[in-house]
Amino acid sequence: METDRETGTRTVVVQLIVGGCCGPTTSPFDDRVEAVVRQAVAEAGVPADLRCLSINEAYYGAVPPAVIERLAAESRGSGANPLPVVLVNGEVASSGVLPDIEELKTTLRNASS
């Protein structure tokens, strides 16, 4: 959650981590996930800042190391690709699947309060 110093408006930070290594290049699945996230943000009615990140950007500092470590451990344990990942205020909201839009809207609303 970020707060604008001038207006005092609180904004939910939504990060979408995709598999592109050198920039936020996306696969068709990543594009579908991004569309669901954008729709959920619009329908949730909360101020949100959506940031699309490559896995390299996430790994090299755009995401807290604990989140990266958790995703890597889950991937090692299951063998499943955790990407794309949707983070809401630094917490994993979705990983490796197309997020349920209603669940994501609930997560966004809860994160804004």
VOVEXVO-205626 format. One record per atom (N, C-alpha, C, O): x, y, z; residue in one letter. Coordinates in steps of 0.001 Angstrom, whole numbers, plus 524288, in hexadecimal, padded with zeros to 5 digits. Layout:
<rs>
XYZA ...
</rs>
This chain:
<rs>
803577FB7B80000M 800008000080000M 8038E804CF80000M 8074B8052780300M 8024E808657FCA5E 8052E80D4D7FC64E 8016D811BC7FD7AE 7FCCD811677FC34E 80368815E27FFD4T 8003A81A7A800EAT 8029481F2A7FE29T 80735820527FEC6T 7FF53821E37FB16D 80104826A27F86FD 801CD82AE17FC8AD 7FE3A82C107FF88D 8066982D257FCAER 807A083114800A9R 80453836018001DR 803128388080407R 802EB8376D7FB5BE 7FFF483C357FA86E 7FA2B83B8C7FBA5E 7F7C383EE67FE1CE 7F7EB837367F9D6T 7F23D8367D7FA58T 7F0B4832F77FED9T 7EC3B833188009DT 7F46A82FC8800C1G 7F33082C0A804DFG 7F05E82737802E4G 7EECC823E5805FFG 7EFB3826C57FDBAT 7ED07822507FB6FT 7F05F81D677FC0DT 7F50581D647FAD3T 7EDE88193F7FDFAR 7F09C8143A7FE8DR 7EFB8811057F99DR 7EB50810837F7C4R 7F3ED80EE07F785T 7F3BB80BF37F2ACT 7F5A8806657F38FT 7F9C2805927F5EDT 7F2B08029B7F1A8V 7F4477FD297F1D7V 7F8627FC4B7ED99V 7F7AE7FDF97E926V 7FCA07F9B27EEF5V 800BB7F8877EB31V 7FFF07F2F07E93DV 8001C7EF337EC42V 7FF137F2757E423V 7FE4A7ED687E1A8V 802E17EC867DDFAV 803E77EFB27DA83V 8059F7E8347DEC5Q 80A0A7E6EB7DB70Q 808DA7E1D57D898Q 807447DDF87DAFAQ 809A37E1E67D387L 809077DD427D047L 80E707DBB77CE64L 810EC7DE977CB71L 810437D72A7D01BI 8156A7D5477CE97I 814B67D1467CA41I 811FC7CD5D7CAE2I 8173E7D2587C5D7V 816D17CEE57C14AV 81C187CC627C028V 820167CDF27C254V 81C107C8817BCC0G 820B77C5697BBB5G 824C97C7E37B83EG 829247C5DF7B7ECG 823957CC307B59EG 827787CEBB7B24CG 82C377D0427B584G 82BA87D2607B9CCG 830DF7CF367B383C 8358B7D0287B6AFC 837DC7D59B7B606C 83A587D79A7B99FC 8371A7D8007B193C 839CC7DCEB7B084C 8362D7E19B7B087C 837EB7E5FB7AF8DC 831707E0D87B18FG 82D8A7E4FD7B1B4G 8284E7E25A7B24FG 827F27DD8F7B221G 824557E55E7B302P 81F3F7E2EC7B3EEP 81CB87E0D97AEEDP 818367E20D7ADC3P 81FB67DDB17ABF5T 81D697DB197A771T 819F37D6BE7A975T 81B217D4547AD72T 815BF7D5BE7A6C0T 811FB7D2187A8EET 8106C7CDDF7A50CT 810ED7CE7B7A04ET 80E8E7C9AA7A732S 80C4D7C5757A417S 8066B7C67A7A3BFS 8046C7C9DB7A688S 803A37C3AB7A06FP 7FDF17C44E7A044P 7FB637C35C7A595P 7F79F7C6017A6F9P 7FD717BF917A891F 7FB407BE9F7ADC6F 7FC267C34A7B15EF 7F8A17C4E57B439F 800E97C5777B135D 802077CA247B44ED 7FE447CE897B2DED 7FC607D15B7B646D 7FD307CF1B7ADCDD 7F98E7D32A7ABFDD 7F4177D24D7AE3DD 7F1797D6097AFC5D 7F2607CD647AE70R 7ED3C7CC387B0A9R 7ED0E7CD8C7B676R 7E93A7CFBD7B860R 7F1397CC337B937V 7F1787CD6A7BECFV 7F15E7D3527BF98V 7EE967D5467C2FFV 7F4617D6267BC79E 7F4687DBDB7BCEEE 7EEF97DE1A7BBF4E 7ED547E1B37BEB0E 7EC317DC0C7B81EA 7E6E97DDF97B6FEA 7E3407DD0B7BBA0A 7E0197E0707BCEBA 7E3A27D8817BE1FV 7E0687D7607C2B5V 7E1CA7DB167C72AV 7DE567DD1B7C9D4V 7E6D47DBF87C7F4V 7E8857DF827CC21V 7E6877E50A7CB20V 7E4897E7957CEAFV 7E70C7E6E17C65BR 7E5247EC257C514R 7DF367EC8B7C5D9R 7DD447F07A7C7D2R 7DC647E87E7C44CQ 7D6BB7E8897C500Q 7D5567E87A7CAD3Q 7D1D17EB4C7CC7EQ 7D8087E5547CDDEA 7D7017E5157D37EA 7D80B7EA567D617A 7D5047EC0F7D968A 7DC537ECE37D496V 7DD917F20F7D6C1V 7D93B7F5E87D569V 7D7787F8DC7D8C6V 7D7867F5E17D089A 7D36C7F9807CEDDA 7CE507F8777D1C1A 7CBB87FC227D377A 7CCDD7F38A7D24EE 7C7E97F2357D4BBE 7C8017F2927DAB1E 7C3EE7F35B7DD1FE 7CC9B7F2027DD0EA 7CCF77F2517E2C5A 7CC147F7DF7E4B8A 7CA747F8AF7E92CA 7CD297FBB07E159G 7CC428011A7E2D0G 7CFFF803347E6E0G 7CEA3806BD7E9D7G 7D4B88010D7E70BV 7D8A3803007EAB7V 7DD228056E7E7A9V 7DE648039A7E365V 7DF918097F7E9C1P 7E41980BB27E717P 7E883807B07E71EP 7EA01805B77EB3EP 7EA8F806837E28DA 7EEAF802967E231A 7F2BD804327DE2AA 7F18C806BC7DA42A 7F780802A87DF3BD 7FBE7803927DBB8D 7FDB37FE3E7D9CBD 800047FB427DCC5D 7FCA87FD007D4CFL 7FE327F8017D28FL 803897F88B7D009L 804697FBED7CCBCL 807117F5297D1A6R 80C5D7F5247CF8DR 80D847EFC37CD47R 80D377EBD67D009R 80ED27EF957C849C 810517EAAD7C5BCC 8163B7EA3C7C5F5C 819077EDD67C46CC 8181D7E5D17C7DFL 81DB47E5067C8A9L 81F847E0067C60EL 81CAE7DC257C5F2L 8243B7E01F7C3F9S 826A47DB437C230S 828837D84F7C6FFS 829047DA8A7CB39S 829877D34D7C64FI 82B8C7D03B7CAADI 830D57D2627CC7BI 832037D2477D125I 834047D4547C8D4N 839047D6997CA60N 8384D7DB797CDB9N 83AFF7DC267D1A5N 834AC7DEDE7CC2EE 833A97E3897CF55E 831E37E2067D4D0E 833947E4537D8AFE 82E797DE267D516A 82C907DC537DA2AA 8310F7DA2A7DD6AA 831A97DB7F7E1FFA 834337D6D37DAFCY 838817D4417DDB6Y 83C9D7D81B7DF9DY 83ECA7D77F7E3DCY 83DA97DC1A7DC68Y 841DC7DFC77DDC4Y 83FF17E4A27E0A1Y 8423A7E8D47E013Y 83BC97E41A7E3ABG 83A867E83F7E751G 835247EAA27E721G 833B07ED6B7EAC4G 8321C7E9AF7E311A 82CF47EC1C7E2CFA 828FA7E96D7E661A 824C97EB877E770A 82A5E7E4C37E833V 826FA7E1B87EBA4V 82A3A7E0187F05DV 82ED67DEDB7EFC7V 827EE7E0127F506P 82AF27DE807F9A2P 82D4B7D9057F902P 82AB07D57E7F709P 832307D84B7FAADP 834C47D3377FA29P 831A47CEBA7FC8EP 831C07CA617FA81P 82EE77CFAE800C9A 82BDB7CB8080348A 827AB7C9667FF9CA 826857C4BB7FFACA 825667CCC27FC73V 821667CB0B7F8B5V 823EB7C7AF7F47FV 821D17C3987F316V 828657C95C7F27CI 82B2F7C65E7EE7DI 82CBA7C1097F0A8I 82C237BD127EE01I 82EB07C0EF7F56FE 830477BC057F7E1E 82B9C7B85D7F881E 82C0E7B3AC7F788E 827357BA747FA1AR 8227F7B7447FAC6R 820C87B4E27F58DR 81F937B03C7F542R 820AF7B8127F17CL 81F187B6297EC51L 822DD7B1FE7EA4CL 821357AE187E806L 827EB7B2D67EB22A 82BD77AF0A7E967A 82B377A9E97EC5CA 82B9B7A5B97EA07A 82A427AA2E7F16EA 8298F7A5717F490A 824B27A2777F2D7A 824CE79DAD7F26CA 820777A5407F1D9E 81BAB7A2B57F013E 81C857A0207EAC4E 81A9379BD67E9CCE 81F687A2BA7E75CS 820807A09D7E22CS 823D979BB57E291S 822D8797D87DFE2S 827D179BDF7E5E8R 82B2A797447E6AAR 82803792B77E8DER 828C278E3B7E74FR 82485793E57EC77G 8217978FCD7EF00G 81D8478D467EB67G 81CA77888D7EBAAG 81B1D790607E810S 816ED78E4B7E4C1S 818A278D4A7DF24S 8163678A3C7DC54S 81CCD78FE17DD90G 81E8078F817D827G 81B55792E27D476G 81C55792F27CFC2G 81783795B47D68CA 8142D799097D353A 816A679E637D29AA 819617A0597D60AA 815A67A0B57CE18N 8177E7A5FE7CD05N 814037A9CE7D00FN 80F427A9C87CF52N 8163F7AD0B7D36BP 813067B0967D685P 811557B5817D391P 80E717B8B77D5AEP 8131E7B61B7CEB5L 812007BAE07CBCCL 80D347BA3D7C865L 80C167B5F07C68FL 80A657BE657C78CP 80AFF7C3967C9C6P 8091F7C3BE7CF73P 805FF7C0857D12BP 80B247C7957D240V 809D17C85B7D7B5V 807327CDA77D847V 808F37D1847D605V 803057CDD27DB48V 8006C7D2B67DC8EV 801557D3C17E254V 7FFE67D0997E5A9V 803BC7D8357E37DL 8048A7D9E67E8E5L 801047DE8C7E9F6L 800757E2057E6AFL 7FEAA7DE957EE87V 7FB8B7E30B7F045V 7FDF67E4E57F559V 7FDEC7E21B7F944V 800127E99F7F540N 802EB7EBCD7F9B8N 807177E8057FBB3N 807D87E77180069N 809CE7E5727F809G 80E257E20B7F96AG 80CAA7DC887FAEEG 8101C7D95B7FC04G 807A27DB487FB0BE 805D87D6097FC6BE 8040E7D3307F77EE 801967D5857F417E 8054D7CE297F71FV 803C67CB157F299V 7FDD67CA647F292V 7FB8C7C83E7F637V 7FB6D7CC467EE5FA 7F5CC7CBA97EDAAA 7F4A47C7507E9CEA 7F0727C4F87E9F7A 7F84F7C63C7E65DS 7F79C7C2437E257S 7FCF47C0B57E050S 800777C3F67DFDES 7FD8B7BBAC7DF14S 802947B9CF7DD24S 801C77B54F7D95CS 7FFBD7B1347DAD1S 803687B6197D47AG 8035A7B1F87D09DG 7FE167B0907CE4FG 7FDB07ACE97CB34G 7FA117B3687CFC8V 7F4C67B2427CDDBV 7F2197B74D7CC35V 7F3D97BB987CD7BV 7EDDA7B6AE7C961L 7EA8B7BB277C81FL 7E77A7BC6E7CD09L 7E4687B9307CED2L 7E8357C1167CF4EP 7E58F7C2417D439P 7DFA27C2827D394P 7DDA07C41E7CF84P 7DCEB7C0E37D7A9D 7D7457C1807D7D3D 7D61F7C7437D8B3D 7D7EF7C98E7DC84D 7D3237C9987D534I 7D2567CF447D574I 7CF917D0EA7DA74I 7D0DF7D4F87DCAFI 7CBCE7CDE07DC3EE 7C8F87CF557E102E 7CC8F7CF137E5C9E 7CC627D2817E926E 7CFC67CB097E611E 7D3827CA9F7EA62E 7D76B7CF1B7EA41E 7D8D17D1467EE50E 7D9297D0777E594L 7DCE97D4B57E517L 7DA7A7D9EB7E6A9L 7DD067DD197E936L 7D59A7DAD07E52EK 7D2F97DFAC7E6C5K 7D27B7DFEC7ECB4K 7D3417E40E7EF08K 7D1347DB887EF23T 7D0D97DB627F4DBT 7D61F7DC967F750T 7D6777DF8A7FB18T 7DA3D7DA437F521T 7DF8B7DB437F71AT 7E0EC7E1057F69ET 7E3267E34C7FA38T 7DF9C7E3647F22BL 7E0C17E8F67F15CL 7DDC97EC577F539L 7DFF97EFFB7F77BL 7D8CE7EB227F5FCR 7D5A67EE3F7F9ACR 7D7B37EDB47FF3ER 7D7FE7F18A80221R 7D91C7E8F1800BCN 7DB327E81C805FEN 7E0667EAEB806AAN 7E18E7ECF380ADEN 7E3867EB0780288A 7E8AB7ED87802DAA 7E8387F37580337A 7EBCD7F61180518A 7E3D77F5938016ES 7E3457FB448017DS 7E1307FD4B806ABS 7E1348020280799S 7DF687F9CA80A0AS 7DD297FBA380F0BS 7E0F97FB6181370S 7DFAB7FCC9817D9S 
</rs>
